[in-house]
Amino acid sequence: PIHITLEFEQDKVIASFDDIEAFSYADTTSEAIDLLCSEIIQIFEDLLEDKEDLGTLPQKWLQYLEEIIECR
């Protein structure tokens, strides 16, 4: 499991995963979480694609994501 943060501002829900500075926002909690999941996967795929050219912080994100994501 990962720890995400949910914030409620006016008519929007913001879901964030601070460990890799990812976030999403939507009208409902479930939509915000679904979008955040998609964002995390996209970031992971982008980091894998550019694995050889990553800076220090993106390398740490990739290492962390490789520990928590099970590729099938």
Solvent accessible surface area in square Angstrom, and as a share of the most:
residue,aa,sasa,rsa
1,P,175,1.10
2,I,62,0.31
3,H,162,0.72
4,I,58,0.29
5,T,60,0.35
6,L,61,0.31
7,E,78,0.35
8,F,136,0.57
9,E,92,0.41
10,Q,192,0.85
11,D,106,0.55
12,K,76,0.32
13,V,10,0.06
14,I,41,0.21
15,A,0,0.00
16,S,14,0.09
17,F,0,0.00
18,D,102,0.53
19,D,81,0.42
20,I,1,0.01
21,E,116,0.52
22,A,3,0.03
23,F,121,0.50
24,S,12,0.08
25,Y,131,0.50
26,A,11,0.08
27,D,91,0.47
28,T,64,0.37
29,T,49,0.29
30,S,74,0.48
31,E,81,0.36
32,A,0,0.00
33,I,57,0.29
34,D,91,0.47
35,L,90,0.45
36,L,2,0.01
37,C,63,0.38
38,S,66,0.43
39,E,66,0.30
40,I,12,0.06
41,I,93,0.47
42,Q,90,0.40
43,I,31,0.16
44,F,12,0.05
45,E,90,0.40
46,D,66,0.34
47,L,15,0.07
48,L,69,0.34
49,E,146,0.65
50,D,73,0.38
51,K,97,0.41
52,E,158,0.71
53,D,127,0.66
54,L,27,0.14
55,G,42,0.41
56,T,97,0.56
57,L,86,0.43
58,P,36,0.23
59,Q,92,0.41
60,K,118,0.50
61,W,47,0.16
62,L,7,0.03
63,Q,111,0.50
64,Y,69,0.26
65,L,0,0.00
66,E,77,0.34
67,E,124,0.56
68,I,67,0.34
69,I,47,0.24
70,E,130,0.58
71,C,95,0.57
72,R,256,0.93
